[in-house]
Amino acid sequence: MAEPTQTEVRHALDGGLEGLRFPRKVIVVGAGLSGLAVALELTRRGSHVVVLEASDRPGGRAYTLRAPFADGLHAEAGAMTVTPHCHYAMHYIRELGVGLETSDLVDTDFSYFARGRFATPDPASLGRLGLPLTDDERQLGTAGMIDRYVQALCRELEPEISAPEWRVTGRTAPYDLRSVHQVLRERGASEAAIELMEPYFLEMRGGDLTAASALAWLRHEAGPHSLVRADAGWSKIKGGTDRFPQAFAERLKDRIRYRNPVVRVEQDDAAARVTFVDQGRLQALEADRVVLTVPFSVIRHIDFSGARFSAAKHDAMRRLRYSSIVRIYLQMRRKFWAAPNASYATDLPVRWVRDATPHAEGPRRIVECLITGWRAKAVAAMGEEERLRFALDQLELPLPGARDHFETGTSVAWDRQPYAEGAYILPETGHTALMPAVRRPEGRVHFAGEHAAFEPNGGAMTLALESAVRTVVELGS
């Protein structure tokens, strides 16, 4: 069976998934957005579906933190933004009646904190930091650097780099074998300029620019999801991102089994079987098909010795890397800083500091500290109280008085998060060679999740949902 194309999958969803015949019994492993969408579409069409979820909630990395905060405040530990171009996310948001409001990433009061002082991205302000920029870079400011070193290259690679149907071409293929850092240096960017541009590369922030695929990065930066294109159309889920998976789960109440981690998948010519843990007992279910939506970062905890997977699939499962991110949230008694929607990139171990509740009513605010890459691995090794102290110590430099205003806090270290073990895929050099093997079904077992989308980068709810629809089309073909 030939894999459906990106365009065919989109047309199938828009056409109501008509003309497909679905298996009688399906087991879905994982109740993240992709697993929930697969289960919803199959259930509507008469399949008997069981969703096995290892945790006690739906949503996976669509994860909203509500405790321990006061006054109804909440913060996003994972996915937090949708754009008008998120076709699959917007489809289900409309269908499920989920509300939207303007994203916190719109109209931020963005600045840098470096060498102990603040600066805005304009040339004059950056010049006062005394960074080792080239003479040309000092005249450009951050926006000019991004245009020269990033967007100009995207323009050179048009129309392939932003084509609606993603394909690797002769012109673009070499960039998958080079890192983001390598390409930026080849374009003439200084190390100081790369540091200034890096906060804008949302999907690469959790890793190392010296390892990340330049092709995956260029595809993201050439498209409508690039942070440099953020506008009033960018939204967040009203009331918290977790409202989105909860809306799916509300329609699948009797289909989802929580706290049932899967430990074994096997198949033969007649059926697929899944073994899972339920209340300290091993249980097993059999079905016509199994859909695996769990991240490849944790798939090694499942035994596939009887699954008949190809060598290419096992290789992809071993090699796919995920971003290391720690997000620390500090509830402050009141807003004690001047900026209305504060967002600071820093040269401190805490790489990004922002007001996570800029539009909240009442005096209290939540300050988020984001740590990425190797620094995140170090902070992930700390205990919860150590992380909070670490973040408060860091905050005293850009936000004096943080300790005095602090009330409570919490953190999420995605490398240590059970059933996730990473924030989202980090496409390293050579990633496009893995992608077909990641998506490809193995007999009666299919694969969905943001890692299994058509695009060479992850971290978006719409990509997880695209993979779900592709899987539904596969199951019905």
C-alpha positions as CSV (number, residue, x, y, z in Angstrom):
1,M,0.0,0.0,0.0
2,A,1.5,3.4,-1.0
3,E,1.6,6.0,1.6
4,P,-0.9,8.8,1.1
5,T,0.6,12.1,0.3
6,Q,0.4,15.2,2.4
7,T,-2.1,16.7,0.0
8,E,-4.2,13.6,-0.1
9,V,-4.4,13.4,3.7
10,R,-5.6,17.0,3.9
11,H,-8.2,16.5,1.2
12,A,-9.4,13.3,2.9
13,L,-10.1,15.2,6.2
14,D,-11.8,18.1,4.4
15,G,-13.9,15.6,2.5
16,G,-15.1,13.9,5.7
17,L,-12.9,10.8,5.3
18,E,-15.5,9.4,3.0
19,G,-15.1,6.1,1.0
20,L,-12.9,4.4,3.6
21,R,-13.4,1.0,5.2
22,F,-12.1,0.7,8.8
23,P,-10.9,-2.3,10.9
24,R,-13.4,-3.8,13.3
25,K,-11.1,-3.6,16.4
26,V,-8.3,-1.2,17.0
27,I,-6.0,-0.5,20.0
28,V,-4.6,3.0,20.3
29,V,-1.5,3.3,22.5
30,G,-1.3,6.8,24.0
31,A,-4.0,9.5,24.7
32,G,-2.1,12.5,23.4
33,L,-3.7,14.6,20.7
34,S,-2.8,12.2,17.9
35,G,-4.2,9.1,19.8
36,L,-7.3,10.9,20.7
37,A,-8.0,12.1,17.2
38,V,-7.4,8.5,15.8
39,A,-9.8,7.1,18.4
40,L,-12.5,9.7,17.7
41,E,-12.5,9.3,13.9
42,L,-12.5,5.5,14.2
43,T,-15.2,5.4,16.8
44,R,-17.5,7.6,14.7
45,R,-17.2,5.1,11.9
46,G,-18.1,2.0,13.9
47,S,-14.7,0.6,14.9
48,H,-14.4,-0.8,18.4
49,V,-11.5,1.3,19.9
50,V,-9.6,1.0,23.1
51,V,-7.1,3.7,24.1
52,L,-4.4,2.6,26.6
53,E,-2.9,5.6,28.4
54,A,0.0,5.2,30.8
55,S,-0.7,8.4,32.8
56,D,-3.8,9.7,34.6
57,R,-4.8,12.4,32.1
58,P,-5.3,12.9,28.4
59,G,-3.1,15.2,26.3
60,G,0.4,14.0,26.6
61,R,2.6,17.1,26.0
62,A,-0.4,19.4,25.7
63,Y,-0.1,19.9,29.4
64,T,-1.5,22.8,31.5
65,L,-0.3,23.3,35.1
66,R,-3.0,24.5,37.5
67,A,-1.4,23.5,40.9
68,P,0.0,25.0,43.1
69,F,-1.1,28.4,41.8
70,A,-3.7,30.7,43.4
71,D,-6.5,32.8,42.0
72,G,-7.2,30.4,39.1
73,L,-3.8,31.1,37.5
74,H,-2.4,28.4,35.2
75,A,0.7,28.0,33.0
76,E,1.5,25.9,30.0
77,A,4.2,23.3,30.4
78,G,4.0,22.1,26.7
79,A,2.1,23.1,23.6
80,M,0.7,26.7,23.9
81,T,0.1,28.2,20.4
82,V,-2.0,27.7,17.3
83,T,-1.9,29.8,14.2
84,P,-4.5,30.3,11.4
85,H,-2.2,28.0,9.3
86,C,-2.5,25.1,11.7
87,H,-5.1,23.4,9.5
88,Y,-5.6,20.2,11.5
89,A,-5.6,21.9,14.9
90,M,-8.1,24.5,13.7
91,H,-10.3,21.8,12.2
92,Y,-10.7,20.0,15.5
93,I,-10.9,23.2,17.5
94,R,-13.9,24.3,15.5
95,E,-15.5,20.9,15.5
96,L,-15.1,20.4,19.3
97,G,-16.2,23.9,20.2
98,V,-12.9,24.8,21.9
99,G,-12.4,28.5,22.5
100,L,-9.4,30.6,21.4
101,E,-7.9,33.9,22.5
102,T,-4.8,35.9,21.5
103,S,-1.5,34.1,22.1
104,D,0.8,35.4,24.8
105,L,3.6,35.5,22.1
106,V,1.9,38.3,20.3
107,D,3.0,41.9,21.1
108,T,5.6,40.8,23.7
109,D,7.9,43.5,25.1
110,F,10.9,41.5,24.0
111,S,14.4,42.4,25.1
112,Y,17.8,40.9,25.8
113,F,19.5,40.7,29.2
114,A,23.3,40.3,28.5
115,R,26.4,41.3,30.3
116,G,24.3,42.5,33.2
117,R,22.1,45.0,31.3
118,F,19.0,45.2,29.1
119,A,18.9,45.9,25.4
120,T,16.2,45.9,22.8
121,P,16.8,44.2,19.3
122,D,17.4,47.5,17.5
123,P,21.0,48.3,16.4
124,A,21.6,51.3,18.7
125,S,20.5,49.4,21.8
126,L,22.4,46.2,21.0
127,G,25.5,48.3,20.3
128,R,25.6,49.5,23.9
129,L,26.1,45.8,25.0
130,G,29.5,45.8,23.4
131,L,29.0,42.3,21.9
132,P,31.6,41.0,19.4
133,L,29.5,41.5,16.4
134,T,30.9,42.3,12.9
135,D,30.7,45.9,11.7
136,D,27.8,45.0,9.4
137,E,25.9,43.2,12.1
138,R,26.1,46.3,14.4
139,Q,24.1,48.2,11.7
140,L,21.5,45.5,11.2
141,G,19.9,44.7,14.6
142,T,18.4,41.3,15.2
143,A,15.7,41.6,12.5
144,G,18.3,42.6,9.9
145,M,20.5,39.6,10.9
146,I,17.6,37.2,10.6
147,D,16.8,38.6,7.2
148,R,20.4,38.4,6.0
149,Y,21.4,35.0,7.4
150,V,18.0,33.1,7.5
151,Q,15.3,34.6,5.4
152,A,17.6,35.4,2.5
153,L,18.6,31.8,2.3
154,C,14.9,30.8,2.5
155,R,14.2,33.0,-0.5
156,E,17.1,31.4,-2.4
157,L,15.6,28.0,-1.8
158,E,12.1,29.0,-3.0
159,P,9.8,27.5,-4.1
160,E,10.8,24.2,-2.7
161,I,11.5,25.2,0.9
162,S,7.9,26.5,1.5
163,A,6.0,24.3,-0.9
164,P,2.6,23.0,0.5
165,E,3.7,19.4,-0.2
166,W,7.0,18.8,1.6
167,R,9.7,17.1,-0.5
168,V,13.4,17.0,-0.4
169,T,14.9,18.2,-3.6
170,G,18.4,18.3,-5.1
171,R,18.8,21.9,-4.0
172,T,17.6,21.4,-0.4
173,A,19.0,17.9,0.4
174,P,22.6,19.1,1.2
175,Y,21.2,21.3,4.0
176,D,20.0,18.1,5.9
177,L,23.6,17.1,6.2
178,R,24.7,20.4,7.7
179,S,23.8,21.8,11.1
180,V,22.0,25.1,11.8
181,H,25.2,26.5,13.3
182,Q,27.3,25.4,10.3
183,V,25.0,27.1,7.8
184,L,24.8,30.3,9.8
185,R,28.6,30.5,10.0
186,E,28.9,29.8,6.3
187,R,26.5,32.7,5.7
188,G,28.9,35.0,7.6
189,A,27.1,35.1,11.0
190,S,29.3,35.7,14.0
191,E,28.9,33.7,17.2
192,A,27.4,36.8,18.9
193,A,24.9,37.2,16.1
194,I,23.9,33.5,16.4
195,E,23.3,34.0,20.1
196,L,21.0,37.0,19.4
197,M,19.0,35.1,16.7
198,E,18.7,31.8,18.6
199,P,15.7,32.8,20.8
200,Y,13.6,33.2,17.6
201,F,14.3,29.6,16.5
202,L,11.4,28.1,18.5
203,E,11.6,24.5,17.3
204,M,15.4,24.3,17.8
205,R,15.6,25.8,21.3
206,G,15.7,22.5,23.2
207,G,18.9,21.3,21.7
208,D,22.2,22.1,20.1
209,L,22.4,24.2,16.9
210,T,25.6,22.4,16.1
211,A,23.6,19.1,15.7
212,A,20.2,20.3,14.5
213,S,19.4,19.7,10.8
214,A,19.6,23.0,8.8
215,L,17.0,21.7,6.4
216,A,14.4,21.1,9.1
217,W,15.1,24.5,10.5
218,L,14.9,26.3,7.2
219,R,11.6,24.6,6.4
220,H,10.2,25.9,9.7
221,E,11.6,29.4,9.2
222,A,10.3,29.7,5.7
223,G,6.8,28.9,6.8
224,P,3.9,30.6,8.6
225,H,4.8,29.2,12.0
226,S,8.1,31.0,12.3
227,L,8.2,33.3,15.3
228,V,9.3,36.2,13.1
229,R,5.8,36.0,11.5
230,A,3.8,36.1,14.8
231,D,0.8,38.3,14.5
232,A,-2.7,38.9,16.0
233,G,-3.9,35.7,14.3
234,W,-1.7,33.6,16.6
235,S,-3.9,32.1,19.4
236,K,-3.9,30.0,22.5
237,I,-6.7,27.7,23.8
238,K,-9.0,29.7,26.0
239,G,-8.8,28.6,29.6
240,G,-5.7,26.4,29.0
241,T,-4.3,24.1,26.4
242,D,-5.5,21.1,28.3
243,R,-9.1,22.1,27.3
244,F,-8.3,20.8,23.8
245,P,-7.5,17.2,24.7
246,Q,-10.2,17.2,27.3
247,A,-12.7,18.0,24.6
248,F,-11.6,14.9,22.7
249,A,-11.6,12.8,25.8
250,E,-15.1,13.9,26.8
251,R,-16.4,12.1,23.6
252,L,-14.3,9.0,24.3
253,K,-15.0,8.5,28.0
254,D,-15.7,4.8,27.8
255,R,-12.9,4.1,25.3
256,I,-9.9,5.4,27.4
257,R,-8.2,3.4,30.0
258,Y,-5.9,5.5,32.2
259,R,-2.9,4.2,34.2
260,N,-2.5,1.3,31.8
261,P,1.1,1.4,30.5
262,V,1.8,-0.9,27.5
263,V,4.8,-3.2,28.0
264,R,4.6,-5.5,24.9
265,V,3.4,-5.4,21.3
266,E,3.3,-8.5,19.1
267,Q,1.6,-9.5,15.9
268,D,1.2,-12.4,13.5
269,D,-0.7,-12.9,10.2
270,A,-4.1,-13.0,12.0
271,A,-4.0,-10.3,14.7
272,A,-2.0,-7.8,16.8
273,R,-1.7,-8.2,20.6
274,V,-0.9,-5.6,23.3
275,T,0.1,-6.5,26.9
276,F,-0.3,-3.8,29.5
277,V,-0.3,-3.2,33.2
278,D,-3.6,-2.7,35.0
279,Q,-3.7,-2.4,38.8
280,G,-0.5,-4.4,39.2
281,R,-1.7,-7.2,36.9
282,L,-0.6,-8.0,33.3
283,Q,-3.5,-7.9,30.9
284,A,-3.7,-8.4,27.2
285,L,-5.9,-7.3,24.3
286,E,-6.1,-8.4,20.7
287,A,-7.2,-6.4,17.7
288,D,-7.1,-6.1,14.0
289,R,-4.7,-3.1,14.2
290,V,-2.6,-1.3,16.7
291,V,-1.8,2.4,16.5
292,L,1.3,3.5,18.5
293,T,1.4,7.2,19.3
294,V,3.9,7.2,22.1
295,P,7.1,9.3,21.6
296,F,10.1,7.3,20.4
297,S,12.0,8.6,23.4
298,V,10.0,6.2,25.6
299,I,9.2,3.4,23.1
300,R,12.2,1.5,24.3
301,H,10.3,0.6,27.4
302,I,8.0,-1.5,25.3
303,D,9.0,-5.0,24.1
304,F,8.8,-5.6,20.4
305,S,10.5,-8.9,20.1
306,G,7.4,-10.4,18.7
307,A,6.3,-7.4,16.6
308,R,8.1,-8.3,13.3
309,F,9.4,-4.8,12.9
310,S,11.9,-4.0,10.2
311,A,15.5,-3.1,10.9
312,A,14.8,0.4,9.6
313,K,12.0,0.9,12.1
314,H,14.2,-0.3,15.0
315,D,17.0,2.0,13.8
316,A,14.6,5.0,13.7
317,M,13.3,4.3,17.1
318,R,16.8,4.2,18.5
319,R,18.1,7.3,16.7
320,L,15.3,9.9,16.9
321,R,16.3,12.6,19.4
322,Y,14.1,14.8,21.6
323,S,14.6,18.3,22.9
324,S,15.8,18.8,26.5
325,I,13.7,21.5,28.1
326,V,13.1,22.5,31.7
327,R,10.3,25.0,32.5
328,I,10.1,26.5,35.9
329,Y,7.1,28.5,37.1
330,L,7.2,31.0,39.9
331,Q,4.1,32.6,41.4
332,M,4.8,36.2,42.4
333,R,2.6,38.1,44.9
334,R,2.3,41.0,42.4
335,K,3.7,42.2,39.1
336,F,6.8,44.2,40.2
337,W,8.2,44.8,36.7
338,A,7.2,47.5,34.3
339,A,6.9,45.8,30.9
340,P,3.2,44.9,30.0
341,N,4.1,41.5,28.4
342,A,7.7,40.9,29.5
343,S,9.9,38.4,27.5
344,Y,13.6,38.4,28.0
345,A,16.3,36.3,26.3
346,T,19.4,36.1,28.6
347,D,23.0,35.0,28.6
348,L,22.3,33.3,31.9
349,P,21.7,29.5,32.4
350,V,18.0,30.5,32.4
351,R,17.8,31.3,28.7
352,W,14.3,32.8,28.5
353,V,12.3,34.6,31.2
354,R,8.7,35.7,30.5
355,D,5.5,36.7,32.2
356,A,3.5,33.6,31.6
357,T,0.2,35.3,32.7
358,P,0.4,38.8,31.0
359,H,-3.4,39.2,30.7
360,A,-4.3,37.8,34.1
361,E,-6.8,39.7,36.3
362,G,-5.7,40.4,39.8
363,P,-2.3,41.2,41.3
364,R,-0.5,37.9,41.0
365,R,1.6,36.7,38.1
366,I,3.5,33.6,37.1
367,V,7.0,34.1,35.8
368,E,8.3,31.3,33.6
369,C,12.0,30.4,33.3
370,L,12.9,28.3,30.3
371,I,16.2,26.3,30.2
372,T,17.2,24.4,27.1
373,G,19.9,22.0,25.8
374,W,22.7,20.8,28.1
375,R,21.8,23.4,30.7
376,A,18.3,21.7,30.9
377,K,19.9,18.4,31.5
378,A,21.8,19.9,34.4
379,V,18.7,21.5,36.0
380,A,16.7,18.3,35.4
381,A,19.2,16.5,37.7
382,M,18.1,18.9,40.6
383,G,15.3,18.2,42.9
384,E,12.1,20.3,42.8
385,E,13.1,22.7,45.6
386,E,16.6,23.1,44.1
387,R,15.2,24.1,40.8
388,L,13.1,26.8,42.3
389,R,16.0,28.2,44.3
390,F,18.2,28.0,41.2
391,A,15.6,30.0,39.2
392,L,15.1,32.6,41.9
393,D,18.9,33.1,42.1
394,Q,19.0,33.6,38.4
395,L,16.0,36.0,38.3
396,E,17.5,38.4,40.8
397,L,19.8,39.7,38.1
398,P,17.2,40.8,35.5
399,L,14.3,41.1,38.0
400,P,15.6,42.3,41.4
401,G,13.1,41.6,44.1
402,A,12.0,38.2,42.7
403,R,12.8,36.4,46.0
404,D,10.8,39.0,48.0
405,H,7.7,38.5,45.8
406,F,7.9,34.8,45.4
407,E,5.1,32.7,46.9
408,T,5.1,29.2,45.3
409,G,6.2,27.4,42.2
410,T,6.7,24.2,40.3
411,S,8.6,22.9,37.3
412,V,8.6,20.4,34.5
413,A,11.8,18.7,33.4
414,W,10.7,17.1,30.1
415,D,13.7,14.6,30.0
416,R,12.5,13.2,33.4
417,Q,8.7,13.4,32.6
418,P,7.3,9.8,32.7
419,Y,5.9,8.6,29.4
420,A,7.5,11.6,27.5
421,E,11.3,11.8,28.3
422,G,11.7,14.8,26.0
423,A,9.8,17.9,24.9
424,Y,9.4,17.3,21.2
425,I,11.5,15.9,18.4
426,L,14.8,17.6,17.6
427,P,15.7,16.8,14.0
428,E,19.4,16.2,13.8
429,T,21.5,16.2,10.7
430,G,20.4,13.4,8.4
431,H,16.8,13.5,9.8
432,T,15.0,13.2,6.5
433,A,16.5,9.8,5.9
434,L,14.7,8.6,9.1
435,M,11.3,10.1,8.3
436,P,9.9,7.5,6.0
437,A,10.8,4.7,8.4
438,V,9.3,6.6,11.3
439,R,5.9,6.9,9.6
440,R,5.8,3.5,7.8
441,P,3.3,0.9,9.1
442,E,4.8,-2.4,10.2
443,G,2.3,-5.1,9.3
444,R,-0.7,-4.5,11.6
445,V,1.0,-1.7,13.6
446,H,0.7,1.9,12.6
447,F,2.5,5.0,13.9
448,A,1.2,8.5,14.8
449,G,2.4,11.5,16.8
450,E,4.2,14.7,16.1
451,H,7.4,12.7,15.3
452,A,5.4,10.9,12.6
453,A,4.1,13.9,10.7
454,F,5.1,14.8,7.1
455,E,7.0,17.9,8.2
456,P,10.7,17.6,9.2
457,N,10.2,19.4,12.5
458,G,7.9,18.8,15.4
459,G,6.6,20.6,18.5
460,A,3.2,21.6,17.1
461,M,-0.2,20.2,17.9
462,T,-1.3,20.5,14.3
463,L,1.5,18.1,13.2
464,A,0.4,15.5,15.8
465,L,-3.1,15.8,14.4
466,E,-2.0,15.6,10.8
467,S,-0.2,12.3,11.7
468,A,-3.5,11.1,13.2
469,V,-5.5,11.8,10.0
470,R,-2.8,10.1,7.9
471,T,-3.0,7.0,10.1
472,V,-6.8,7.0,9.8
473,V,-6.5,7.2,6.0
474,E,-4.0,4.3,6.1
475,L,-6.3,2.2,8.3
476,G,-9.3,2.8,5.9
477,S,-7.5,2.2,2.7
